[in-house]
Every structure is written in structure tokens, then in C-alpha cells.
């Protein structure tokens, strides 16, 4: 069974779509079943690496729901490497997802970045604070409705104390 | 001859046993102002602190290397400790997150000290008109020489060092604690911009 078949057989109707594009496999799941999907991929399908995690703001694309988080799972032990994209759509108000930082160590900083830039909350994250922007920053700059020159002055840097 | 020198010579000539204008006397001493000597020494022994954060840093390394050879102008002794440097070369993009750090390092440098803003990113933010980039390092530091270019050619940085040497030569060597933020003047400029669109 490949990772997509693992997900479709175990989650059933919670897998909203599964398709192939540009030589990669994509699976869309509901936010409620995402944590279960990640556990299946990690434990059963053998995709033990989270290569990347990206937020997407579909404001100017007219998307409902507005946000999307794209996970890029991989297993580099096999040849050729197994890869799977998992997409989760999230609503505009209070977008949140369960953390997978306990399963995938790399998710720790990636989820922090996604929260910092897009304001997507990862429930259960042990240390969800800003990672790229400074601590006095207000807002989430990669949201499309954020002003492009919305700068915030960092007056005191805690790393200098 | 400088008027000060003439005055001094006239005073010396009154002293018993001193003959100004005699050949031995002319060879035995030289008159100058202390400021000039201090400035002369300072301008030929700049110790740069390299603050390279982007591609300008690479060009700065080229200037310090053997081909462009900043050592010819006495500024080759790059110090990575602000305590030992007196010329900060800000070469690259400065983010808002970096701003307190660069300010702290500048404050740690001993007086007298000078700043070269190398490249458009350090000078004005460059094309990074975005949410995280400082729009010119002169918002937090007193800049002496701006170097245009993206990145500037090594000769441009050499030229800026020469310009700075001229500035040091003419400057008041014993001026301390330079006025850093012209708060009143800035507020005046914000109230009455010199031309439309002059303020950010």
C-alpha cells in the first residue's frame, strides 16, 4: 500500500480528495481528521520526515475557506523516496490545527513560522511564539490583507538583555 | 605660513638664545596644530568593523582582499570586536529585528567612530519596501558616507573610505559624543516637508 491508499482505506470519507499532479501525490483531508492522518502516515505508511509546511492565503484567489496549510511528508529511506502532500483547508475566523510537533520534530519551527506569518494556531504546540518576526511585531505579515510596509519597531530585544 | 605658526615663531624668537629662521632651528622642530596631527593619524589608521549582512558583504571582502587592497589606505585591520574598531561598515540589508543589535554594537565602539552605509539596502532599504526591513540604517545610526549601488563596485567603497578620510581630516578631532538624533529638526521636517512627498 502506498501512503495515499493508507489514508483512503483508514479515513474513508474524511479524505476529501486524492489526486496526482506534476508527478506528486496530493491528499486533502478535513481539519478534524488531520491529526489522525498524520499519525497514520508516521506510524503505518512510514513517512517519518516532514520536509516542509506552508501556509497559503487564498484571499485574492477568492477561496472559501480562505486559508490552507500544505504539509509535505516524505520518506527518504526508500529509493526512490516516497512523498506525499497533504492539504488542509481552514476557515478565516480562528484557523487552528492540532500540532504534529510531537510526531515530527521538524514541525516545531515550521508550525511556529506558519503561526508567525499567517496566524494559524497549532493547538498543543509546546512553544508557539514568533520565530521570524521580532517579539514586538503585531499581526501576521504574509496574510494578503496585511499592509506591505506595515513595519513595527523593536525597541527592546530580549536576546540582548 | 599659518598665522598661528607666525605668532608662535614670534614668541619663540623673543626667548634668549633662540634664533628662528636659522638653518639649525628650522631643522630641529616643526609646528602644527594638535588636531591636525591627531586627524592625520586617525585618517590613515581606520580599523573597520565589518557589518556584512548580504551581498554587499561579499563586495566588502573583495575590497579588503589583495586585488582592491584597502590596506593601501591604512584601513586593512578588520576587527570583529566593536571595542577595537572605529569604522563601522554597514554592508547589507538591516531588518527591524537586527536594528537593536546593530545599535548596541555601535554604542560599544569607542569614540571617535564613523559609519559607512554601503549599498542601497543599508542606505534606504533598497527595494525591500516591506514589513521587516529597516528603511535605511540612518534611522538608528549617524552615517558619515553613503555608498550607492546594489551592490556597489569595490572602487565605490574605496572612494567612500577616501571621502571619509577627507572628512576626518577636516573634522574637529576632540569633538565627543556626536549628536545622534536631531529630534527637533526631524519633527520640523515632518511638520513642514521641504517638498511634497518628502516624508516617508
Interface residues (C-beta under 8 A of the other chain):
Chain A: X132 X133 X134 X141 X146 X147 X148 X149 X150 X151 X152 X153 X154 X155 X156 X157 X160
Chain B: X96 X97 X99 X100 X101 X104 X129 X130 X131 X132 X133 X135
